[in-house]
Amino acid sequence: MTPVREPILKPVAIAELRPTQITVGKREVAIKRKAWRDRDGKKEREFLSRHMIPAVRGLKDRYYVIDHHHLALALHEEGVKDVLVTTVANLSKLEPAIFWAVMDARGWVHPFDDKGKRHEYDDIPKFLDGLLDDPFRSLAGELRRIGGFSKETIPFSEFQWADFLRRHIKRTLVEKQFTRALEKAMALAKSPDAEYLPGWCGPASED
């Protein structure tokens, strides 16, 4: 029987965490910041103990975040200094080119900008506060929250939805009339055009 490994937990300064993507949805970050401010001291400690940041130990022994970028950035902007990191893999002995190749092969890096264009790994911000805003990522996040699609474990699945919505909805609508954009996104999410996307819930039933 293969032994089950317990996650390795380590408190790490948020300011030292390395992103593995170029963008976040800043609206999503703002929602998480508000949720954090609504907690009292005890609930804050409980929350941090239950929401660990998954990361890969990588180049120069730095920790590369592979999920929960929005949460980590929100906590950072709220003045939280440290978070618990669970080490998913130790790739610290790899050369840079091999490190990034392995990260990409495992779906642990998403070097795409706010227009859906792929970049070089060097274009990924060095720190969380350098992440750019992609309003379509915020739209995808809100769409999932209201039931437009289900949450999946597939890496960067909400970015796939963001790219889908990007092709069908004008950016100005998302930025200036978010509610209308969300209504349009919901209709698109229930259409057959979206059935290839992770978490697709199928077309709305016709009564």
Secondary structure, DSSP 8 states (H G I E B T S, - for coil): -------EEEEEEGGG-B-SBSEE-HHHHHHHHHHHHTS-HHHHHHHHHH--EEEEE-GGG-EEE-S-HHHHHHHHHTT--EEEEEEEEE-TTS-HHHHHHHHHHTT--B-B-TTS-B--GGGS-SSGGG-EE-HHHHHHHHHHHTTSB----STTHHHHHHHHHHTTS-HHHHHH-HHHHHHHHHHHHTSGGGTTSTTB-------
